[in-house]
């Protein structure tokens, strides 16, 4: 029983170490992202909305049938 408890403690400490490493990496990535965002002017950023490029069913059908020029 004591051996099993020691094994569990070992596994738990390994998990805690990997979680701490993952947290440190995530914090570094977030800091880099914030730093990059501060250096970019918002006017140069573009937001791609799915509705702006999405074609409706009717538009695709007309394109397939050649009834209207597809974009």
PDB file of N, CA, C and O in Angstrom:
ATOM      1  N   UNK A   1       0.826  -1.195   0.000  1.00  0.00           N
ATOM      2  CA  UNK A   1       0.000   0.000   0.000  1.00  0.00           C
ATOM      3  C   UNK A   1       0.873   1.263   0.000  1.00  0.00           C
ATOM      4  O   UNK A   1       0.596   2.219  -0.724  1.00  0.00           O
ATOM      5  N   UNK A   2       1.906   1.253   0.804  1.00  0.00           N
ATOM      6  CA  UNK A   2       2.791   2.417   0.870  1.00  0.00           C
ATOM      7  C   UNK A   2       3.479   2.651  -0.474  1.00  0.00           C
ATOM      8  O   UNK A   2       3.660   3.794  -0.893  1.00  0.00           O
ATOM      9  N   UNK A   3       3.861   1.567  -1.146  1.00  0.00           N
ATOM     10  CA  UNK A   3       4.504   1.675  -2.464  1.00  0.00           C
ATOM     11  C   UNK A   3       3.549   2.332  -3.456  1.00  0.00           C
ATOM     12  O   UNK A   3       3.955   3.174  -4.257  1.00  0.00           O
ATOM     13  N   UNK A   4       2.284   1.941  -3.395  1.00  0.00           N
ATOM     14  CA  UNK A   4       1.284   2.509  -4.300  1.00  0.00           C
ATOM     15  C   UNK A   4       1.087   4.001  -4.025  1.00  0.00           C
ATOM     16  O   UNK A   4       0.944   4.780  -4.967  1.00  0.00           O
ATOM     17  N   UNK A   5       1.078   4.401  -2.793  1.00  0.00           N
ATOM     18  CA  UNK A   5       0.938   5.817  -2.436  1.00  0.00           C
ATOM     19  C   UNK A   5       2.135   6.608  -2.962  1.00  0.00           C
ATOM     20  O   UNK A   5       1.971   7.719  -3.467  1.00  0.00           O
ATOM     21  N   UNK A   6       3.330   6.046  -2.846  1.00  0.00           N
ATOM     22  CA  UNK A   6       4.525   6.717  -3.362  1.00  0.00           C
ATOM     23  C   UNK A   6       4.452   6.884  -4.880  1.00  0.00           C
ATOM     24  O   UNK A   6       4.849   7.917  -5.421  1.00  0.00           O
ATOM     25  N   UNK A   7       3.943   5.864  -5.555  1.00  0.00           N
ATOM     26  CA  UNK A   7       3.775   5.966  -7.012  1.00  0.00           C
ATOM     27  C   UNK A   7       2.786   7.087  -7.362  1.00  0.00           C
ATOM     28  O   UNK A   7       3.041   7.875  -8.272  1.00  0.00           O
ATOM     29  N   UNK A   8       1.667   7.156  -6.645  1.00  0.00           N
ATOM     30  CA  UNK A   8       0.689   8.213  -6.879  1.00  0.00           C
ATOM     31  C   UNK A   8       1.297   9.590  -6.638  1.00  0.00           C
ATOM     32  O   UNK A   8       1.052  10.523  -7.403  1.00  0.00           O
ATOM     33  N   UNK A   9       2.086   9.716  -5.580  1.00  0.00           N
ATOM     34  CA  UNK A   9       2.737  10.990  -5.284  1.00  0.00           C
ATOM     35  C   UNK A   9       3.703  11.374  -6.406  1.00  0.00           C
ATOM     36  O   UNK A   9       3.793  12.544  -6.777  1.00  0.00           O
ATOM     37  N   UNK A  10       4.415  10.402  -6.936  1.00  0.00           N
ATOM     38  CA  UNK A  10       5.332  10.667  -8.048  1.00  0.00           C
ATOM     39  C   UNK A  10       4.596  11.150  -9.283  1.00  0.00           C
ATOM     40  O   UNK A  10       5.015  12.106  -9.935  1.00  0.00           O
ATOM     41  N   UNK A  11       3.504  10.487  -9.597  1.00  0.00           N
ATOM     42  CA  UNK A  11       2.707  10.869 -10.765  1.00  0.00           C
ATOM     43  C   UNK A  11       2.112  12.262 -10.570  1.00  0.00           C
ATOM     44  O   UNK A  11       2.109  13.074 -11.494  1.00  0.00           O
ATOM     45  N   UNK A  12       1.610  12.535  -9.364  1.00  0.00           N
ATOM     46  CA  UNK A  12       1.029  13.843  -9.097  1.00  0.00           C
ATOM     47  C   UNK A  12       2.069  14.960  -9.186  1.00  0.00           C
ATOM     48  O   UNK A  12       1.769  16.042  -9.691  1.00  0.00           O
ATOM     49  N   UNK A  13       3.273  14.710  -8.706  1.00  0.00           N
ATOM     50  CA  UNK A  13       4.304  15.745  -8.791  1.00  0.00           C
ATOM     51  C   UNK A  13       4.737  15.970 -10.238  1.00  0.00           C
ATOM     52  O   UNK A  13       5.020  17.104 -10.625  1.00  0.00           O
ATOM     53  N   UNK A  14       4.794  14.902 -11.047  1.00  0.00           N
ATOM     54  CA  UNK A  14       5.106  15.060 -12.475  1.00  0.00           C
ATOM     55  C   UNK A  14       4.024  15.874 -13.172  1.00  0.00           C
ATOM     56  O   UNK A  14       4.323  16.742 -13.992  1.00  0.00           O
ATOM     57  N   UNK A  15       2.770  15.594 -12.846  1.00  0.00           N
ATOM     58  CA  UNK A  15       1.663  16.347 -13.444  1.00  0.00           C
ATOM     59  C   UNK A  15       1.728  17.818 -13.042  1.00  0.00           C
ATOM     60  O   UNK A  15       1.474  18.701 -13.861  1.00  0.00           O
ATOM     61  N   UNK A  16       2.066  18.075 -11.787  1.00  0.00           N
ATOM     62  CA  UNK A  16       2.161  19.456 -11.312  1.00  0.00           C
ATOM     63  C   UNK A  16       3.281  20.197 -12.045  1.00  0.00           C
ATOM     64  O   UNK A  16       3.131  21.369 -12.391  1.00  0.00           O
ATOM     65  N   UNK A  17       4.403  19.513 -12.279  1.00  0.00           N
ATOM     66  CA  UNK A  17       5.515  20.144 -12.998  1.00  0.00           C
ATOM     67  C   UNK A  17       5.125  20.463 -14.437  1.00  0.00           C
ATOM     68  O   UNK A  17       5.415  21.552 -14.933  1.00  0.00           O
ATOM     69  N   UNK A  18       4.470  19.522 -15.107  1.00  0.00           N
ATOM     70  CA  UNK A  18       4.094  19.781 -16.500  1.00  0.00           C
ATOM     71  C   UNK A  18       3.023  20.868 -16.585  1.00  0.00           C
ATOM     72  O   UNK A  18       3.017  21.648 -17.538  1.00  0.00           O
ATOM     73  N   UNK A  19       2.123  20.932 -15.613  1.00  0.00           N
ATOM     74  CA  UNK A  19       1.138  22.011 -15.603  1.00  0.00           C
ATOM     75  C   UNK A  19       1.810  23.364 -15.400  1.00  0.00           C
ATOM     76  O   UNK A  19       1.435  24.352 -16.031  1.00  0.00           O
ATOM     77  N   UNK A  20       2.805  23.404 -14.516  1.00  0.00           N
ATOM     78  CA  UNK A  20       3.524  24.660 -14.290  1.00  0.00           C
ATOM     79  C   UNK A  20       4.275  25.087 -15.547  1.00  0.00           C
ATOM     80  O   UNK A  20       4.306  26.272 -15.877  1.00  0.00           O
ATOM     81  N   UNK A  21       4.877  24.133 -16.249  1.00  0.00           N
ATOM     82  CA  UNK A  21       5.574  24.452 -17.503  1.00  0.00           C
ATOM     83  C   UNK A  21       4.595  24.966 -18.544  1.00  0.00           C
ATOM     84  O   UNK A  21       4.879  25.939 -19.244  1.00  0.00           O
ATOM     85  N   UNK A  22       3.445  24.316 -18.649  1.00  0.00           N
ATOM     86  CA  UNK A  22       2.438  24.738 -19.621  1.00  0.00           C
ATOM     87  C   UNK A  22       1.938  26.145 -19.305  1.00  0.00           C
ATOM     88  O   UNK A  22       1.748  26.958 -20.210  1.00  0.00           O
ATOM     89  N   UNK A  23       1.723  26.431 -18.021  1.00  0.00           N
ATOM     90  CA  UNK A  23       1.271  27.756 -17.619  1.00  0.00           C
ATOM     91  C   UNK A  23       2.315  28.816 -17.967  1.00  0.00           C
ATOM     92  O   UNK A  23       1.968  29.895 -18.448  1.00  0.00           O
ATOM     93  N   UNK A  24       3.588  28.514 -17.726  1.00  0.00           N
ATOM     94  CA  UNK A  24       4.654  29.467 -18.043  1.00  0.00           C
ATOM     95  C   UNK A  24       4.727  29.724 -19.549  1.00  0.00           C
ATOM     96  O   UNK A  24       4.893  30.868 -19.973  1.00  0.00           O
ATOM     97  N   UNK A  25       4.604  28.675 -20.354  1.00  0.00           N
ATOM     98  CA  UNK A  25       4.622  28.842 -21.812  1.00  0.00           C
ATOM     99  C   UNK A  25       3.434  29.670 -22.287  1.00  0.00           C
ATOM    100  O   UNK A  25       3.577  30.524 -23.162  1.00  0.00           O
ATOM    101  N   UNK A  26       2.256  29.416 -21.706  1.00  0.00           N
ATOM    102  CA  UNK A  26       1.061  30.178 -22.088  1.00  0.00           C
ATOM    103  C   UNK A  26       1.212  31.648 -21.721  1.00  0.00           C
ATOM    104  O   UNK A  26       0.826  32.528 -22.490  1.00  0.00           O
ATOM    105  N   UNK A  27       1.774  31.913 -20.540  1.00  0.00           N
ATOM    106  CA  UNK A  27       1.966  33.299 -20.125  1.00  0.00           C
ATOM    107  C   UNK A  27       2.969  34.009 -21.030  1.00  0.00           C
ATOM    108  O   UNK A  27       2.795  35.188 -21.342  1.00  0.00           O
ATOM    109  N   UNK A  28       4.015  33.305 -21.452  1.00  0.00           N
ATOM    110  CA  UNK A  28       4.983  33.897 -22.379  1.00  0.00           C
ATOM    111  C   UNK A  28       4.323  34.216 -23.717  1.00  0.00           C
ATOM    112  O   UNK A  28       4.548  35.282 -24.290  1.00  0.00           O
ATOM    113  N   UNK A  29       3.505  33.283 -24.212  1.00  0.00           N
ATOM    114  CA  UNK A  29       2.824  33.500 -25.486  1.00  0.00           C
ATOM    115  C   UNK A  29       1.851  34.670 -25.393  1.00  0.00           C
ATOM    116  O   UNK A  29       1.764  35.475 -26.321  1.00  0.00           O
ATOM    117  N   UNK A  30       1.120  34.773 -24.285  1.00  0.00           N
ATOM    118  CA  UNK A  30       0.193  35.883 -24.110  1.00  0.00           C
ATOM    119  C   UNK A  30       0.934  37.216 -24.031  1.00  0.00           C
ATOM    120  O   UNK A  30       0.469  38.222 -24.567  1.00  0.00           O
ATOM    121  N   UNK A  31       2.083  37.221 -23.364  1.00  0.00           N
ATOM    122  CA  UNK A  31       2.868  38.455 -23.262  1.00  0.00           C
ATOM    123  C   UNK A  31       3.381  38.880 -24.635  1.00  0.00           C
ATOM    124  O   UNK A  31       3.362  40.064 -24.971  1.00  0.00           O
ATOM    125  N   UNK A  32       3.842  37.907 -25.430  1.00  0.00           N
ATOM    126  CA  UNK A  32       4.296  38.233 -26.793  1.00  0.00           C
ATOM    127  C   UNK A  32       3.154  38.754 -27.637  1.00  0.00           C
ATOM    128  O   UNK A  32       3.332  39.698 -28.406  1.00  0.00           O
ATOM    129  N   UNK A  33       1.974  38.149 -27.503  1.00  0.00           N
ATOM    130  CA  UNK A  33       0.807  38.588 -28.270  1.00  0.00           C
ATOM    131  C   UNK A  33       0.425  40.013 -27.902  1.00  0.00           C
ATOM    132  O   UNK A  33       0.153  40.831 -28.780  1.00  0.00           O
ATOM    133  N   UNK A  34       0.404  40.310 -26.619  1.00  0.00           N
ATOM    134  CA  UNK A  34       0.080  41.670 -26.184  1.00  0.00           C
ATOM    135  C   UNK A  34       1.123  42.667 -26.681  1.00  0.00           C
ATOM    136  O   UNK A  34       0.785  43.784 -27.073  1.00  0.00           O
ATOM    137  N   UNK A  35       2.380  42.264 -26.664  1.00  0.00           N
ATOM    138  CA  UNK A  35       3.443  43.149 -27.140  1.00  0.00           C
ATOM    139  C   UNK A  35       3.291  43.407 -28.637  1.00  0.00           C
ATOM    140  O   UNK A  35       3.475  44.533 -29.098  1.00  0.00           O
ATOM    141  N   UNK A  36       2.954  42.360 -29.395  1.00  0.00           N
ATOM    142  CA  UNK A  36       2.761  42.520 -30.841  1.00  0.00           C
ATOM    143  C   UNK A  36       1.547  43.385 -31.139  1.00  0.00           C
ATOM    144  O   UNK A  36       1.572  44.180 -32.079  1.00  0.00           O
ATOM    145  N   UNK A  37       0.491  43.244 -30.356  1.00  0.00           N
ATOM    146  CA  UNK A  37      -0.724  44.024 -30.582  1.00  0.00           C
ATOM    147  C   UNK A  37      -0.477  45.504 -30.329  1.00  0.00           C
ATOM    148  O   UNK A  37      -1.052  46.358 -31.004  1.00  0.00           O
ATOM    149  N   UNK A  38       0.370  45.806 -29.365  1.00  0.00           N
ATOM    150  CA  UNK A  38       0.651  47.200 -29.062  1.00  0.00           C
ATOM    151  C   UNK A  38       1.430  47.869 -30.178  1.00  0.00           C
ATOM    152  O   UNK A  38       1.316  49.080 -30.373  1.00  0.00           O
ATOM    153  N   UNK A  39       2.223  47.098 -30.916  1.00  0.00           N
ATOM    154  CA  UNK A  39       3.041  47.694 -31.966  1.00  0.00           C
ATOM    155  C   UNK A  39       2.288  47.845 -33.286  1.00  0.00           C
ATOM    156  O   UNK A  39       2.755  48.554 -34.177  1.00  0.00           O
ATOM    157  N   UNK A  40       1.135  47.194 -33.431  1.00  0.00           N
ATOM    158  CA  UNK A  40       0.364  47.276 -34.667  1.00  0.00           C
ATOM    159  C   UNK A  40      -0.747  48.316 -34.526  1.00  0.00           C
ATOM    160  O   UNK A  40      -1.505  48.282 -33.557  1.00  0.00           O
ATOM    161  N   UNK A  41      -0.849  49.237 -35.483  1.00  0.00           N
ATOM    162  CA  UNK A  41      -1.986  50.167 -35.435  1.00  0.00           C
ATOM    163  C   UNK A  41      -3.277  49.446 -35.812  1.00  0.00           C
ATOM    164  O   UNK A  41      -3.277  48.587 -36.693  1.00  0.00           O
ATOM    165  N   UNK A  42      -4.354  49.789 -35.156  1.00  0.00           N
ATOM    166  CA  UNK A  42      -5.624  49.118 -35.392  1.00  0.00           C
ATOM    167  C   UNK A  42      -6.164  49.361 -36.793  1.00  0.00           C
ATOM    168  O   UNK A  42      -6.950  48.560 -37.299  1.00  0.00           O
ATOM    169  N   UNK A  43      -5.748  50.463 -37.432  1.00  0.00           N
ATOM    170  CA  UNK A  43      -6.261  50.756 -38.776  1.00  0.00           C
ATOM    171  C   UNK A  43      -5.785  49.721 -39.793  1.00  0.00           C
ATOM    172  O   UNK A  43      -6.446  49.511 -40.810  1.00  0.00           O
ATOM    173  N   UNK A  44      -4.652  49.074 -39.537  1.00  0.00           N
ATOM    174  CA  UNK A  44      -4.106  48.106 -40.486  1.00  0.00           C
ATOM    175  C   UNK A  44      -4.706  46.720 -40.320  1.00  0.00           C
ATOM    176  O   UNK A  44      -4.467  45.842 -41.150  1.00  0.00           O
ATOM    177  N   UNK A  45      -5.476  46.509 -39.268  1.00  0.00           N
ATOM    178  CA  UNK A  45      -6.062  45.197 -39.029  1.00  0.00           C
ATOM    179  C   UNK A  45      -7.394  45.089 -39.754  1.00  0.00           C
ATOM    180  O   UNK A  45      -8.196  46.023 -39.748  1.00  0.00           O
ATOM    181  N   UNK A  46      -7.618  43.946 -40.373  1.00  0.00           N
ATOM    182  CA  UNK A  46      -8.879  43.692 -41.060  1.00  0.00           C
ATOM    183  C   UNK A  46      -9.540  42.476 -40.427  1.00  0.00           C
ATOM    184  O   UNK A  46      -8.869  41.516 -40.051  1.00  0.00           O
ATOM    185  N   UNK A  47     -10.839  42.526 -40.316  1.00  0.00           N
ATOM    186  CA  UNK A  47     -11.595  41.422 -39.760  1.00  0.00           C
ATOM    187  C   UNK A  47     -12.329  40.749 -40.903  1.00  0.00           C
ATOM    188  O   UNK A  47     -13.073  41.392 -41.644  1.00  0.00           O
ATOM    189  N   UNK A  48     -12.113  39.443 -41.041  1.00  0.00           N
ATOM    190  CA  UNK A  48     -12.795  38.684 -42.069  1.00  0.00           C
ATOM    191  C   UNK A  48     -14.050  38.079 -41.470  1.00  0.00           C
ATOM    192  O   UNK A  48     -13.985  37.242 -40.570  1.00  0.00           O
ATOM    193  N   UNK A  49     -15.177  38.509 -41.976  1.00  0.00           N
ATOM    194  CA  UNK A  49     -16.435  37.961 -41.484  1.00  0.00           C
ATOM    195  C   UNK A  49     -16.888  36.857 -42.420  1.00  0.00           C
ATOM    196  O   UNK A  49     -16.754  36.984 -43.637  1.00  0.00           O
ATOM    197  N   UNK A  50     -17.417  35.784 -41.875  1.00  0.00           N
ATOM    198  CA  UNK A  50     -17.828  34.678 -42.731  1.00  0.00           C
ATOM    199  C   UNK A  50     -18.939  35.055 -43.698  1.00  0.00           C
ATOM    200  O   UNK A  50     -19.030  34.469 -44.777  1.00  0.00           O
ATOM    201  N   UNK A  51     -19.780  36.011 -43.346  1.00  0.00           N
ATOM    202  CA  UNK A  51     -20.877  36.377 -44.235  1.00  0.00           C
ATOM    203  C   UNK A  51     -20.388  37.196 -45.424  1.00  0.00           C
ATOM    204  O   UNK A  51     -21.062  37.262 -46.452  1.00  0.00           O
ATOM    205  N   UNK A  52     -19.207  37.829 -45.290  1.00  0.00           N
ATOM    206  CA  UNK A  52     -18.737  38.650 -46.396  1.00  0.00           C
ATOM    207  C   UNK A  52     -18.207  37.792 -47.547  1.00  0.00           C
ATOM    208  O   UNK A  52     -18.228  38.232 -48.697  1.00  0.00           O
ATOM    209  N   UNK A  53     -17.739  36.594 -47.265  1.00  0.00           N
ATOM    210  CA  UNK A  53     -17.189  35.740 -48.317  1.00  0.00           C
ATOM    211  C   UNK A  53     -18.044  34.509 -48.565  1.00  0.00           C
ATOM    212  O   UNK A  53     -17.817  33.781 -49.531  1.00  0.00           O
ATOM    213  N   UNK A  54     -19.013  34.271 -47.712  1.00  0.00           N
ATOM    214  CA  UNK A  54     -19.845  33.082 -47.863  1.00  0.00           C
ATOM    215  C   UNK A  54     -20.878  33.293 -48.965  1.00  0.00           C
ATOM    216  O   UNK A  54     -21.552  34.321 -49.021  1.00  0.00           O
ATOM    217  N   UNK A  55     -20.984  32.307 -49.828  1.00  0.00           N
ATOM    218  CA  UNK A  55     -21.986  32.371 -50.887  1.00  0.00           C
ATOM    219  C   UNK A  55     -23.201  31.567 -50.456  1.00  0.00           C
ATOM    220  O   UNK A  55     -23.076  30.482 -49.888  1.00  0.00           O
ATOM    221  N   UNK A  56     -24.355  32.102 -50.729  1.00  0.00           N
ATOM    222  CA  UNK A  56     -25.586  31.412 -50.370  1.00  0.00           C
ATOM    223  C   UNK A  56     -25.860  30.243 -51.301  1.00  0.00           C
ATOM    224  O   UNK A  56     -25.241  30.107 -52.356  1.00  0.00           O
ATOM    225  N   UNK A  57     -26.782  29.419 -50.897  1.00  0.00           N
ATOM    226  CA  UNK A  57     -27.135  28.232 -51.680  1.00  0.00           C
ATOM    227  C   UNK A  57     -27.637  28.614 -53.070  1.00  0.00           C
ATOM    228  O   UNK A  57     -27.264  27.993 -54.065  1.00  0.00           O
ATOM    229  N   UNK A  58     -28.473  29.625 -53.129  1.00  0.00           N
ATOM    230  CA  UNK A  58     -29.012  30.043 -54.426  1.00  0.00           C
ATOM    231  C   UNK A  58     -27.922  30.563 -55.347  1.00  0.00           C
ATOM    232  O   UNK A  58     -27.933  30.272 -56.543  1.00  0.00           O
ATOM    233  N   UNK A  59     -26.989  31.324 -54.811  1.00  0.00           N
ATOM    234  CA  UNK A  59     -25.897  31.862 -55.616  1.00  0.00           C
ATOM    235  C   UNK A  59     -25.028  30.738 -56.168  1.00  0.00           C
ATOM    236  O   UNK A  59     -24.633  30.760 -57.334  1.00  0.00           O
ATOM    237  N   UNK A  60     -24.732  29.743 -55.309  1.00  0.00           N
ATOM    238  CA  UNK A  60     -23.923  28.615 -55.786  1.00  0.00           C
ATOM    239  C   UNK A  60     -24.660  27.812 -56.847  1.00  0.00           C
ATOM    240  O   UNK A  60     -24.055  27.380 -57.829  1.00  0.00           O
ATOM    241  N   UNK A  61     -25.955  27.608 -56.663  1.00  0.00           N
ATOM    242  CA  UNK A  61     -26.738  26.844 -57.630  1.00  0.00           C
ATOM    243  C   UNK A  61     -26.769  27.556 -58.981  1.00  0.00           C
ATOM    244  O   UNK A  61     -26.611  26.927 -60.027  1.00  0.00           O
ATOM    245  N   UNK A  62     -26.977  28.886 -58.946  1.00  0.00           N
ATOM    246  CA  UNK A  62     -26.981  29.641 -60.211  1.00  0.00           C
ATOM    247  C   UNK A  62     -25.616  29.551 -60.885  1.00  0.00           C
ATOM    248  O   UNK A  62     -25.534  29.466 -62.110  1.00  0.00           O
ATOM    249  N   UNK A  63     -24.540  29.569 -60.092  1.00  0.00           N
ATOM    250  CA  UNK A  63     -23.200  29.440 -60.659  1.00  0.00           C
ATOM    251  C   UNK A  63     -22.989  28.078 -61.287  1.00  0.00           C
ATOM    252  O   UNK A  63     -22.390  27.978 -62.357  1.00  0.00           O
ATOM    253  N   UNK A  64     -23.474  27.020 -60.636  1.00  0.00           N
ATOM    254  CA  UNK A  64     -23.304  25.675 -61.167  1.00  0.00           C
ATOM    255  C   UNK A  64     -24.088  25.501 -62.463  1.00  0.00           C
ATOM    256  O   UNK A  64     -23.631  24.831 -63.389  1.00  0.00           O
ATOM    257  N   UNK A  65     -25.271  26.110 -62.520  1.00  0.00           N
ATOM    258  CA  UNK A  65     -26.107  25.970 -63.701  1.00  0.00           C
ATOM    259  C   UNK A  65     -25.756  26.990 -64.783  1.00  0.00           C
ATOM    260  O   UNK A  65     -26.266  26.913 -65.901  1.00  0.00           O
ATOM    261  N   UNK A  66     -24.908  27.920 -64.460  1.00  0.00           N
ATOM    262  CA  UNK A  66     -24.517  28.925 -65.430  1.00  0.00           C
ATOM    263  C   UNK A  66     -25.595  29.963 -65.694  1.00  0.00           C
ATOM    264  O   UNK A  66     -25.558  30.629 -66.729  1.00  0.00           O
ATOM    265  N   UNK A  67     -26.544  30.117 -64.799  1.00  0.00           N
ATOM    266  CA  UNK A  67     -27.627  31.060 -65.001  1.00  0.00           C
ATOM    267  C   UNK A  67     -27.203  32.497 -64.716  1.00  0.00           C
ATOM    268  O   UNK A  67     -27.760  33.432 -65.291  1.00  0.00           O
ATOM    269  N   UNK A  68     -26.237  32.677 -63.848  1.00  0.00           N
ATOM    270  CA  UNK A  68     -25.776  34.006 -63.511  1.00  0.00           C
ATOM    271  C   UNK A  68     -24.282  33.902 -63.254  1.00  0.00           C
ATOM    272  O   UNK A  68     -23.796  32.893 -62.742  1.00  0.00           O
ATOM    273  N   UNK A  69     -23.576  34.932 -63.605  1.00  0.00           N
ATOM    274  CA  UNK A  69     -22.128  34.906 -63.431  1.00  0.00           C
ATOM    275  C   UNK A  69     -21.790  34.766 -61.957  1.00  0.00           C
ATOM    276  O   UNK A  69     -22.203  35.584 -61.135  1.00  0.00           O
ATOM    277  N   UNK A  70     -21.037  33.723 -61.627  1.00  0.00           N
ATOM    278  CA  UNK A  70     -20.649  33.488 -60.236  1.00  0.00           C
ATOM    279  C   UNK A  70     -19.440  34.338 -59.883  1.00  0.00           C
ATOM    280  O   UNK A  70     -18.573  34.583 -60.722  1.00  0.00           O
ATOM    281  N   UNK A  71     -19.393  34.773 -58.669  1.00  0.00           N
ATOM    282  CA  UNK A  71     -18.269  35.569 -58.202  1.00  0.00           C
ATOM    283  C   UNK A  71     -17.238  34.689 -57.541  1.00  0.00           C
ATOM    284  O   UNK A  71     -16.209  35.183 -57.079  1.00  0.00           O
TER     285      UNK A  71
END
